Amino acid sequence: MLDKNTIIGLVLMFLIFIGYIWWTKPSDEEIAQRKAYQDSVYKAYQDSVASVEEALAAQKLIDDSIAANDTLAQQTEAEKARKSEGVFACNLEGSPVNISVKNDVFSLNINSLGAKIDNVVLSEYSSYGDMPLDLITKGNDSLNLIFTTENNEVISTGGFFFTTFVNGKKTDSDTQFEISGNDSLLVNMRAYIAGADSANVGIDENRYIEFAYIIYGDRYEVKFDINFHGLEKTLQNSNYFDLYWGNKLTRHEKPSKGRFNERFYSSIYYKPSDDNADQLRDGTDDSKNVKTPLQWVAFKQQFFSTILIADSSFDNAELRTATEQSENNRYLCDMESTIGIPFHLSDNYNVGMRFYFGPNKYRTFRNMDIGLERVLPLGWGFFAIQWVNRFAIIPVFNFLEQFNWNYGIIILVLTILVKLVLFPIAYKSYSSSAVMKVLQPEIAKISEKFPKQEDALKKQQAVSALYKKAGVSPMAGCLPLLLQMPILFAMYRFFPASIELRQKPFLWADDISTYDSVLDLPFNIPFYGDHVSLFCLLMFAIQFVYTFYTMHQQASQQSIPGMKFMMYFMPFMMLFMFNSQSVALNFYLFLSLCITMIQMIVIRRTINEDKIRKRIEIANAKNKNKPQKKSKFMKRLEEMQKRSEELQKANANRKK
């Protein structure tokens, strides 16, 4: 048990530790002196090795020249060898053609080299610093169809220069288009096989692999089909081909605030055709080989996703997330997938898919009706949390959005509505708690009347009878807590997943989807961080006041060993746990505690103690000459207590 002196000692140790860190921190002058000394040492080192570097530079130029010539010769020979075989060799030479399309929600670029979408920029959103939000950055995306020909040649389309058609017309130059509303644009890219006259001369325009894209004017979706035309005698018979799809993801949130959350909420999600969506581990490198049919695969970030959706299903998938060491401050992680595309050997075969490039919005995903809402962390592992989010929090939040209020005001109104719904139960709980405080003297008399351990059952019966006369239930105080815990966990899940809160300001906070910082610390405090969140401090302050108030109202808990310390320790735990949580969550907790305190104070002031005592006296007078009716539960409890007492007596006699 922690006594008063122990608690004071721990507090003093903590203050001394903080003071020591502050005291031993070097001054600005000392830091400048150290930096000047280090710079002078480094300069001396550079001067000492400069002559050696100059001596080696000439030799390095010679060695590099020889190596470059050797490499060039090897590449030339390899290229010649590659071009001398394979019916698709005619697609290895050419110039890339870029088809740029802008619609109402994004701009994208389709490159004929590999026939892939190599750049997507969302129009309605921006990265930190008002930079364009490139969901796919040019040069970071890979799309590669891998298959085998009848001659056992393994073909990869990533290096093919596809022939480009836009709305059925062939184009050999970069072109830009703009569409809107119900408009659409069809882009076909074809990799032909060589003509029958020679393996390297001419093409057969009736036999090709085609990547077909349809871009719509007002959608985040892009239709994507792979067509095999006239290749029945060219391709090897197989149940599926591999489609390699990968992306080096970039950060879109402010590095100083969103670095941890953005990586933590980024992972590959996938949905088996006959099951709910699953995922690789959040925020860490992972891989998985999924051998069952899949409906979709999603490269999911905190607020945005790139998703490949099958019209029917994919056969299987190998999925992998990896984080490389990079000096690029915008680099997030790598996501890769090798997806089994179903295939049946025929003269004309089509595989239908579609891409989704856009925000992680619950309503958008829900309307697609393919289980994509499961990529949002809404507490799917526990039914109560997901139900609160799906059927209460999100619908009310979306309704309040229609009024175009600041999101801080929306959170305020949402909190008030939650408290209003819970008020009937809260009223009963807080009034019962207030009545039980009035009953403390009576309970103390009962304890004095039955001081012995063997009279525990009689004491319990007397206390229960007292509660019944006063019209209260000792379990009533648990109901608000039991109901509020799923709501708290739902809010804990909802706020970090809500793109609606992203980059939205409130008061001094410029982005309520992450934490606010009113003071950046020159050091990192374990479990706390290197900043001070004012919203978290406000939440901590009201939590401490709330604890102080409830502890003084519930005098019976003062006698429970360690209870007082634990109750006062909880606000400090919350301070450390929530310092790096979003402004929205801390603001919700602050408002919720404020409203709870107001409710408790108002309800307890309406309790008439004299009226309660009179009610008990009247109940005692009525029941004085009447036998008390016992419930079945109390009868069973008495029987169990009697058996326990008999066993204790029997054991005591045996020991004697």
C-alpha positions in Angstrom: 0.0 0.0 0.0 1.3 3.4 -0.9 1.2 5.8 2.1 1.3 9.6 2.1 5.1 9.7 2.5 5.7 7.3 -0.4 3.5 9.4 -2.7 5.3 12.6 -1.7 8.6 10.9 -2.3 7.6 9.8 -5.8 6.4 13.3 -6.7 9.7 14.8 -5.4 11.7 12.3 -7.4 9.8 13.2 -10.5 10.3 16.9 -10.0 14.0 16.5 -9.3 14.3 14.4 -12.5 12.6 17.1 -14.6 14.6 19.8 -12.8 17.9 17.9 -13.4 17.1 17.7 -17.2 16.4 21.4 -17.3 19.4 22.4 -15.2 21.9 20.3 -17.1 20.6 21.5 -20.5 23.5 23.5 -22.1 22.9 27.2 -22.7 22.7 28.7 -26.1 26.2 30.1 -25.7 27.6 26.7 -24.7 25.8 25.1 -27.7 27.3 27.7 -30.0 30.8 27.1 -28.6 30.5 23.3 -28.9 29.3 23.7 -32.5 32.2 26.1 -33.4 34.7 23.6 -31.9 33.2 20.7 -33.8 33.2 22.7 -37.0 36.9 23.5 -36.5 37.8 19.9 -35.8 35.8 18.8 -38.9 37.5 21.4 -41.1 40.9 20.2 -39.9 39.9 16.7 -40.7 38.8 17.7 -44.2 42.0 19.5 -44.9 44.0 16.5 -43.8 42.3 14.1 -46.2 41.9 16.6 -49.1 45.2 15.7 -50.6 44.5 12.0 -50.4 41.1 12.5 -52.1 42.7 14.5 -54.9 45.3 11.8 -55.5 42.6 9.1 -55.7 40.2 11.2 -57.8 42.3 10.8 -61.0 42.6 7.1 -60.6 38.9 6.8 -59.9 38.1 8.6 -63.1 40.1 6.1 -65.0 38.5 3.1 -63.2 35.0 4.5 -63.7 35.6 5.0 -67.4 36.8 1.4 -67.9 33.9 0.1 -65.8 31.4 2.2 -67.7 32.6 0.9 -71.0 32.4 -2.7 -69.8 28.9 -2.1 -68.4 27.7 -0.5 -71.7 29.1 -3.4 -73.7 27.4 -5.9 -71.4 24.1 -4.1 -71.6 24.3 -3.8 -75.4 25.0 -7.5 -75.7 22.2 -8.3 -73.3 19.8 -6.1 -75.1 20.7 -7.7 -78.4 20.1 -11.1 -77.0 16.8 -10.0 -75.5 15.6 -8.5 -78.8 16.6 -11.5 -80.8 13.9 -13.7 -79.3 10.3 -13.4 -78.1 7.2 -12.6 -80.0 6.7 -9.4 -78.0 10.2 -8.0 -78.7 8.7 -5.5 -81.1 7.4 -3.5 -78.1 10.9 -2.9 -76.5 11.7 0.2 -78.5 9.9 3.4 -78.7 9.2 6.7 -76.9 6.8 7.0 -74.0 3.4 8.7 -74.6 1.7 10.4 -71.7 -2.0 10.8 -71.6 -2.9 13.4 -68.9 -6.6 13.5 -67.7 -8.2 16.0 -65.3 -11.7 15.4 -64.0 -13.7 16.8 -61.1 -11.8 15.0 -58.3 -8.3 14.2 -59.5 -5.6 14.5 -62.2 -3.9 11.4 -63.5 -1.3 10.5 -66.1 -1.2 7.2 -68.0 2.3 6.4 -69.4 2.5 4.1 -72.5 5.8 2.7 -71.0 4.3 -0.2 -69.1 0.7 1.1 -69.8 0.4 2.2 -66.2 -1.1 5.1 -64.2 2.1 6.6 -62.9 0.7 9.8 -61.3 -2.5 10.7 -59.5 -3.0 14.1 -57.8 -6.2 14.6 -55.8 -7.8 18.0 -56.5 -9.9 18.6 -53.3 -7.0 17.9 -50.9 -3.5 19.0 -50.3 -0.4 17.7 -48.5 1.2 19.6 -45.6 2.5 23.0 -46.6 -0.2 23.3 -49.3 1.7 20.9 -51.6 -0.3 18.9 -54.2 -1.5 15.6 -52.8 0.0 13.1 -55.1 -1.5 9.7 -54.2 0.8 8.2 -56.8 4.1 10.0 -57.5 5.6 9.7 -60.9 8.4 7.0 -60.8 7.1 5.4 -57.6 4.4 3.1 -59.0 4.8 -0.3 -60.7 2.3 -2.3 -62.8 3.6 -5.4 -64.4 1.7 -8.3 -66.1 3.8 -11.4 -66.0 2.9 -14.4 -68.1 4.5 -17.3 -70.1 4.3 -17.8 -73.9 3.9 -21.2 -75.6 7.6 -21.3 -76.1 8.2 -21.0 -72.3 9.3 -17.3 -72.5 8.5 -15.4 -69.3 7.2 -12.0 -70.4 6.9 -8.9 -68.3 5.1 -5.9 -69.7 6.7 -3.3 -67.4 9.3 -2.5 -70.1 6.9 -2.5 -73.1 6.2 0.7 -75.1 2.4 0.2 -75.7 0.7 1.7 -78.7 -1.8 4.3 -77.4 -5.4 5.0 -78.5 -7.7 7.6 -77.0 -11.4 7.2 -77.7 -10.4 4.8 -80.5 -7.9 7.1 -82.2 -4.2 6.3 -82.2 -1.9 8.9 -80.8 1.9 9.1 -80.8 2.3 12.3 -78.7 1.6 13.6 -75.2 -1.9 14.8 -74.9 -4.0 16.5 -72.2 -7.7 16.1 -71.6 -10.3 17.6 -69.2 -13.6 15.9 -68.5 -16.4 16.6 -66.0 -19.7 15.4 -64.8 -21.1 12.5 -66.9 -18.2 12.7 -69.4 -15.8 9.8 -69.8 -12.5 9.1 -71.6 -11.4 5.7 -73.0 -7.6 5.0 -73.2 -6.5 1.8 -74.8 -2.8 0.7 -74.8 -1.8 -2.3 -76.8 1.3 -4.5 -76.9 1.3 -6.3 -80.3 3.2 -9.4 -81.2 5.7 -9.5 -84.0 4.4 -10.1 -87.6 4.5 -13.5 -89.1 7.3 -12.5 -91.7 10.0 -12.0 -89.1 10.5 -12.1 -85.3 11.7 -8.5 -85.3 10.1 -6.8 -88.3 6.5 -5.7 -88.4 3.5 -6.3 -86.0 0.3 -8.3 -86.2 -2.4 -5.8 -85.3 -4.9 -8.6 -84.8 -3.0 -10.1 -81.9 -2.2 -8.1 -78.8 -2.4 -7.6 -75.0 -4.5 -4.5 -74.2 -4.7 -2.4 -71.0 -8.0 -0.4 -71.3 -8.8 2.5 -68.9 -12.0 4.4 -68.6 -11.8 7.7 -66.7 -15.1 9.2 -65.5 -15.8 12.9 -65.1 -16.9 12.9 -61.4 -15.6 9.6 -59.9 -12.6 8.5 -57.9 -12.8 5.2 -59.7 -11.1 4.3 -63.0 -12.2 1.2 -64.9 -9.3 -1.1 -65.8 -9.5 -4.1 -68.1 -6.8 -6.5 -69.4 -7.7 -8.0 -72.7 -6.0 -10.8 -74.5 -6.9 -10.7 -78.2 -5.9 -13.4 -80.8 -3.3 -15.0 -78.5 -4.8 -18.5 -78.2 -1.8 -20.0 -80.0 0.8 -17.7 -78.4 0.3 -18.0 -74.7 0.8 -21.0 -72.5 -2.3 -22.5 -71.0 -2.5 -21.5 -67.3 -5.1 -21.0 -64.6 -3.8 -17.5 -63.8 -1.2 -14.9 -64.6 0.6 -12.7 -62.1 0.0 -8.9 -61.9 2.7 -7.2 -59.9 1.4 -3.9 -58.4 3.5 -1.8 -56.1 3.9 1.7 -54.9 6.3 3.8 -52.9 4.0 5.8 -50.7 4.6 9.4 -49.8 3.6 11.3 -46.6 0.8 13.7 -46.8 0.6 14.8 -43.1 2.9 17.3 -41.3 6.1 15.3 -40.4 6.5 16.9 -37.0 3.0 15.9 -35.9 1.6 13.1 -38.2 4.7 11.0 -38.7 3.8 8.3 -36.2 0.1 8.2 -36.8 0.5 8.2 -40.6 2.7 5.2 -40.6 0.7 3.5 -37.8 -2.5 3.7 -39.8 -0.9 2.6 -43.1 -1.1 -1.0 -44.2 -2.3 -3.3 -46.9 -5.9 -4.5 -46.6 -7.6 -7.2 -48.6 -11.0 -8.9 -48.7 -11.4 -12.6 -49.3 -14.4 -13.3 -51.4 -16.2 -15.2 -48.7 -15.1 -13.4 -45.6 -14.6 -10.0 -44.0 -11.7 -7.8 -44.8 -8.3 -8.6 -43.3 -5.0 -6.7 -43.2 -1.3 -6.9 -42.6 0.0 -5.6 -39.3 -0.5 -1.8 -38.8 2.5 0.4 -38.8 5.2 -2.2 -39.3 6.8 -4.3 -42.0 4.8 -7.5 -42.7 4.0 -10.0 -45.5 1.4 -12.6 -46.2 0.6 -15.1 -48.8 -3.2 -15.3 -49.4 -4.2 -18.4 -51.2 -7.9 -17.9 -51.3 -9.9 -15.8 -53.9 -9.9 -12.1 -53.2 -12.4 -9.3 -54.0 -10.0 -6.4 -53.6 -6.5 -5.3 -52.4 -6.0 -1.8 -50.8 -2.9 0.2 -50.3 -4.3 2.1 -47.3 -2.8 5.2 -45.7 -4.2 7.2 -42.8 -6.7 9.2 -44.8 -6.3 8.0 -48.5 -6.2 4.7 -50.3 -5.3 3.2 -53.7 -7.4 0.1 -54.2 -7.6 -2.5 -56.9 -11.0 -4.1 -57.1 -11.9 -7.2 -59.2 -15.1 -7.4 -61.1 -15.4 -11.0 -60.0 -12.4 -12.1 -58.0 -8.6 -12.5 -57.9 -7.2 -16.0 -57.5 -4.6 -15.3 -54.8 -2.1 -12.6 -53.7 1.3 -12.2 -52.1 1.3 -9.0 -50.1 4.2 -7.1 -48.5 4.8 -3.8 -46.7 8.4 -2.6 -46.1 10.0 0.5 -44.8 13.4 1.5 -46.3 16.0 3.9 -44.9 15.4 7.1 -46.9 16.7 10.7 -46.7 13.5 11.8 -48.4 11.3 13.4 -45.7 8.2 12.6 -47.7 8.8 8.9 -48.0 6.4 6.7 -46.0 6.8 3.0 -46.9 6.7 0.5 -49.8 3.6 -1.6 -50.5 3.8 -4.4 -53.0 1.4 -7.1 -54.2 1.7 -10.0 -56.7 -1.9 -10.8 -57.6 -3.1 -13.9 -59.3 -5.3 -12.8 -62.3 -7.6 -15.6 -63.5 -7.0 -16.7 -67.0 -8.6 -19.2 -69.5 -6.9 -19.8 -72.8 -9.1 -18.5 -75.6 -9.0 -16.3 -78.7 -10.5 -13.4 -76.8 -10.3 -13.1 -73.0 -11.1 -10.2 -70.7 -10.2 -9.6 -67.1 -12.3 -6.8 -65.5 -11.1 -4.6 -62.7 -11.2 -1.0 -61.4 -8.9 1.3 -59.5 -10.0 3.6 -56.6 -7.9 6.7 -56.0 -9.3 8.8 -53.2 -10.1 9.6 -49.6 -11.1 7.1 -46.9 -14.7 8.2 -46.4 -17.1 5.9 -44.6 -20.1 7.0 -46.8 -18.2 6.6 -50.0 -17.0 3.1 -49.1 -20.3 2.0 -47.7 -22.1 3.0 -50.9 -19.7 0.9 -52.9 -21.1 -2.1 -51.0 -18.0 -4.4 -51.2 -16.9 -4.1 -47.6 -14.4 -1.3 -48.2 -15.5 0.5 -45.0 -13.5 -2.2 -43.1 -10.3 -0.3 -44.0 -11.4 2.4 -41.5 -10.4 1.6 -37.9 -13.9 1.8 -36.3 -13.5 -1.0 -33.8 -14.5 -3.9 -36.0 -13.1 -6.4 -33.5 -15.7 -5.5 -30.9 -19.4 -5.3 -31.9 -20.4 -2.6 -29.5 -17.7 -0.2 -30.6 -18.4 -0.6 -34.3 -22.2 -0.4 -33.8 -21.8 2.9 -31.8 -19.7 4.3 -34.6 -21.7 3.1 -37.6 -25.2 3.7 -36.3 -24.8 6.6 -33.9 -21.6 8.7 -34.1 -21.1 8.7 -37.9 -24.7 9.4 -38.9 -25.0 12.3 -36.3 -21.6 13.7 -37.3 -22.6 13.6 -41.0 -25.9 15.3 -40.2 -24.2 18.1 -38.3 -21.7 18.7 -41.1 -24.6 19.9 -43.3 -24.8 23.1 -41.2 -21.2 24.1 -42.3 -20.2 24.8 -38.7 -16.6 24.8 -37.5 -15.7 21.2 -36.6 -15.0 22.2 -33.0 -18.6 23.4 -32.7 -19.7 20.1 -34.3 -17.8 18.1 -31.6 -19.4 20.3 -28.9 -22.9 19.6 -30.2 -22.1 15.9 -30.7 -21.0 15.7 -27.1 -24.1 17.4 -25.8 -26.3 15.1 -27.8 -24.5 12.0 -26.4 -24.9 13.3 -22.9 -28.6 14.1 -23.5 -29.2 10.5 -24.7 -27.5 9.1 -21.6 -29.0 11.6 -19.2 -31.9 9.4 -17.9 -29.5 6.7 -16.9 -27.0 9.3 -15.6 -29.7 10.9 -13.5 -30.6 7.7 -11.8 -27.0 6.8 -11.2 -26.0 10.2 -9.8 -29.1 10.5 -7.7 -28.5 7.0 -6.3 -24.9 7.9 -5.5 -26.1 11.0 -3.7 -28.7 9.0 -1.7 -26.0 6.4 -0.8 -23.9 9.3 0.7 -26.9 10.2 2.9 -27.1 6.6 4.0 -23.5 6.4 5.1 -24.4 7.0 8.8 -27.0 4.2 8.7 -24.6 1.8 7.0 -22.0 2.6 9.7 -24.5 1.7 12.4 -25.2 -1.6 10.7 -21.5 -2.4 10.6 -21.3 -1.7 14.3 -24.2 -4.0 14.9 -22.7 -6.9 13.0 -18.9 -6.6 13.6 -18.1 -10.3 13.4 -17.1 -12.2 10.2 -19.7 -14.9 10.7 -22.4 -12.2 10.6 -21.4 -11.0 7.1 -24.6 -12.4 5.6 -26.8 -10.6 8.2 -24.9 -7.4 7.6 -25.4 -7.7 3.8 -29.1 -8.4 4.3 -29.5 -5.4 6.5 -27.7 -3.1 4.1 -29.7 -4.4 1.1 -32.9 -3.8 3.1 -31.8 -0.2 3.8 -31.1 0.4 0.1 -34.5 -1.0 -0.7 -36.2 1.3 1.7 -34.4 4.3 0.3 -35.3 3.3 -3.2 -31.7 3.0 -4.6 -29.6 0.3 -6.2 -25.9 0.0 -5.3 -25.3 -1.2 -8.9 -26.8 2.0 -10.5 -23.5 3.8 -10.5 -22.0 1.2 -12.8 -24.5 1.7 -15.7 -23.2 5.0 -17.0 -19.7 3.7 -16.9 -20.6 0.5 -18.8 -22.5 2.6 -21.4 -19.9 5.3 -21.8 -16.9 2.9 -22.2 -18.0 1.7 -25.7 -18.7 5.4 -26.6 -15.3 6.5 -25.4 -13.6 3.7 -27.4 -15.7 4.5 -30.4 -14.6 8.1 -30.2 -11.0 7.0 -29.8 -11.3 5.1 -33.0 -13.5 7.5 -34.9 -11.5 10.8 -34.6 -8.1 9.5 -36.0 -10.0 7.8 -38.9 -12.1 10.9 -39.9 -10.7 12.6 -43.0 -13.3 15.3 -42.4 -11.2 16.6 -39.5 -8.0 16.6 -41.5 -6.3 20.1 -41.7 -9.4 21.7 -40.0 -8.5 24.5 -37.5 -10.1 25.3 -34.2 -9.1 28.0 -31.8 -5.3 27.8 -31.5 -5.0 24.4 -33.2 -4.4 24.4 -37.0 -5.3 20.7 -37.5 -7.7 19.0 -35.1 -7.0 15.5 -36.5 -3.6 15.6 -34.7 -2.3 17.1 -31.5 -1.8 20.8 -30.8 1.6 22.0 -29.5 1.8 25.2 -27.5 5.4 24.4 -26.4 8.0 22.3 -28.2 10.4 20.8 -25.6 14.1 20.5 -26.3 14.0 16.9 -25.0 11.7 13.9 -25.2 9.9 12.7 -22.1 9.3 8.9 -22.2 5.6 8.1 -22.8 4.8 11.9 -23.0 6.6 13.3 -26.0 8.6 16.4 -26.9 5.7 18.8 -26.9 3.0 20.2 -24.6 -0.6 19.9 -25.8 -2.9 22.6 -24.3 -6.1 20.7 -25.1 -4.6 17.7 -23.3 -3.7 19.9 -20.3 -7.3 21.2 -20.2 -8.6 17.7 -20.3 -6.2 16.7 -17.5 -7.2 19.7 -15.4 -10.9 19.0 -15.5 -10.2 15.3 -14.9 -8.3 16.2 -11.8 -11.1 18.5 -10.6 -13.7 15.8 -11.3 -11.7 13.2 -9.4 -11.3 15.6 -6.4 -15.0 16.3 -6.4 -16.1 12.6 -6.6 -13.6 11.5 -4.0 -15.0 14.0 -1.5 -18.6 12.9 -2.4 -17.8 9.2 -1.9 -16.3 9.1 1.6 -16.7 5.3 1.8 -14.0 4.8 -0.7 -11.4 6.6 1.5 -11.1 3.5 3.6 -10.2 1.2 0.7 -6.4 0.7 0.6 -4.8 2.5 -2.3 -8.1 3.7 -3.8 -7.4 7.4 -3.1 -3.9 7.2 -4.7 -5.3 5.3 -7.8 -8.1 7.8 -8.3 -5.7 10.7 -8.3 -3.1 8.9 -10.3 -5.6 8.3 -13.2 -5.5 11.9 -14.4 -1.7 11.8 -14.7 -1.9 8.6 -16.7 -4.4 10.3 -19.0 -2.0 13.3 -19.3 0.7 11.0 -20.6 -1.5 8.8 -22.7 -3.4 11.6 -24.5 -0.6 14.2 -25.0 -0.1 12.9 -28.6 -3.7 12.2 -29.3 -5.8 14.4 -31.6 -7.2 17.7 -30.6 -10.7 16.4 -31.4 -10.4 13.5 -28.9 -9.0 15.6 -26.1 -11.6 18.3 -26.7 -14.4 15.7 -26.6 -13.1 14.3 -23.3 -12.8 17.8 -21.9 -16.4 18.7 -22.8 -17.7 15.3 -21.7 -16.1 15.7 -18.2 -17.4 19.3 -17.9 -21.0 18.2 -18.7 -20.7 15.3 -16.3 -19.6 17.5 -13.4 -22.4 19.9 -14.1 -24.9 17.1 -14.1 -23.6 15.6 -10.9 -23.7 19.0 -9.1 -27.2 19.9 -10.2 -28.6 16.4 -9.5 -27.1 16.1 -6.1 -28.3 19.5 -5.1 -31.9 18.4 -5.9 -31.6 15.5 -3.4 -33.6 16.2 -0.2 -31.9 14.4 2.7 -34.7 14.9 5.1 -37.1 13.4 2.6 -35.0 10.3 2.2 -34.7 9.8 6.0 -38.5 10.2 6.3 -39.0 7.6 3.5 -36.9 5.2 5.5 -38.8 5.8 8.7 -42.1 5.2 7.0 -40.8 2.0 5.4 -39.6 0.8 8.8 -43.0 1.5 10.4 -44.8 -0.3 7.6 -42.6 -3.4 7.6 -42.2 -3.6 11.4 -44.9 -6.2 11.9 -44.7 -7.7 8.4 -42.4 -10.6 7.4 -40.0 -9.6 4.8 -40.3 -11.2 1.5 -37.1 -12.6 0.1 -36.3 -12.9 -3.6 -35.1 -16.2 -5.0 -31.7 -14.7 -5.4 -31.5 -13.8 -1.7 -32.8 -17.2 -0.7 -30.0 -18.9 -2.7 -27.5 -16.5 -1.4 -28.5 -17.3 2.2 -28.3 -21.0 1.5 -24.8 -20.7 0.0 -23.7 -18.6 3.0 -25.1 -21.2 5.4 -23.3 -24.0 3.6 -20.1 -22.0 3.6 -20.4 -21.4 7.4 -21.0 -25.1 8.0 -18.0 -26.1 5.9 -15.8 -23.6 7.9 -17.0 -25.0 11.2 -16.4 -28.6 10.0 -12.9 -27.7 8.9 -12.2 -26.0 12.2 -13.4 -29.1 14.1 -11.1 -31.3 12.1 -8.1 -29.2 12.8 -8.9 -29.4 16.5 
